[in-house]
């Protein structure tokens, strides 16, 4: 049985970036600047609960101005999920957020030969006094 989404709010966001950052000396892509990148997210909220799913794409990046494939970092796509709940307890406004990052445990690099975290979790508790 699916829960009803009546009374829920949904938000969908997308962004695509096409970068043409080129060096002045050579007409090649600048190092570590992907030509293509973008993200998409969908979030659904109801009462005091918010669930969001995000996808983030980073295109091929080059580590030298020659833009050769042998001096490049592969493109990658990451997916994240977050669940957030807000409550007022007494005079305190509290928010609990649970994040599951890199859901598919993608191996990727932002900088050449520097591994980034695999699947990871983040828990946040925010209390406004």
Buried (B, 14 or more C-beta within 10 A) or exposed (E): EEEEEEEEEEEEEEEEEEEEEBEEEEEBBBBEBBBEBBBBBBBBBBEEEBBBBBBBBBBBBBBEBEBEEEBBBEBBBBBBEBEBBBEEEEEEEBBBBEBBBBBEEEEBBEEBEEEBEEEEEEEEEEEEE
